Amino acid sequence: MARTTQLRTYTVREGLLDQWVERWRDDIVPLRLKLGFEIGGAWVDRERNQFVWLLSYEGPESFEERNETYWASPERAAMDLDPDDYLLHTDDRTVEQRY
């Protein structure tokens, strides 16, 4: 069971940053937590119109397998949330904690 953490940086469409944060907090976070992910924090960079967060998973599956479970879940489909409606660019980086 290796722990995997991703640093995710999303560039959000102009004028939609607060709406994106609300949808993320109300819809995405509860399902991620239910599926065994951990949220290490989330930040808004208003100057760059970016949303930055840490997403981790440590369990019997790989991060990629668990992420596929998230995307294929009926709960995710029921969100009626297309990230492309909000996000211009995403940058997901796998990072290692050093202290």
N, C-alpha and C positions, 0 to 999 in steps of 0.2 A: 504494500500500500504506500506508494510514493505520493507525496503532496505536490500538487502542481498549482502554481499561482500565475495568473495572467494580469498584467497591467493593461487596461483597456482605455484607449483615448478615442473619443468620438467627437468629430467636428459636426456641430448641429446647424441645421438650416437657420438662417437669420430670422429672429423673432420667435423661434420655437424652443429655445433652451429651457425655459421654465415649464412649458408643457411636457417636454421630453422628460425632465426630472420627475415630474408628477407621475407620468405613465410608468417610468422605471421603478419608482418607489412603490406605487400602488399595485402594479401588475407583475413586473418582472421579478422584483426582490422576493415576494412571498413564494413564488414557484421555485425559484433557485434554491431558497432555503429548504423548502419541502423536499427537494431532490438531493439534499445533502451538500450543496455548495455553501461556502462561507463568503460573506462580503467583508473585505478588510478595510473598507472606507470608500467614500465617494466625494468628489470635489468638482466645483464649477469654476472654470476660467472664463469669466465674462468677456475679457479683452479679446480672447481668441475664439469665443463662442464654442468652447469645448467642455465636454463632460469627461471626467477621468475617474476610473474606479478600479478596485482590486477584487478579483474573483478567484477563489481557491476551491479545490476539491481534493479530498483524500479519502479514498474508499476502495472497494473491491474492483471497481472498473477503472479504466484510464480516464483522464480528464476528457479526452475526445469522445469516448464511448458515452460518458455521462452527459456530455453536452449534446450529443445526438439524441439521447433520451429526452432531454429538455425540449429540443426543437420538434421532436415527433409526438410530444404529449398532447392529449386532447385539451388540457388546460392552456397550453401555449396557443393552440389553434383558436380557442375560444376568446383569447385576448383581442382578436381583430386588430392586431398591431403590426404594421409593416414598418420595420426600421427605416426603410428607404424614404418613407414619408417625412422623417425627422432628420436623418443623418446623411451628411454629404460624404463623409469619409470615416472609416474605422481603422484603428491601428491596435492590434492585439499582440502583446509581447509576453512570452513566458519568461518569468524572472525568478531568481533564487534569493531567498532571504539570507543575509550574512550576519545579522546580529539581532 
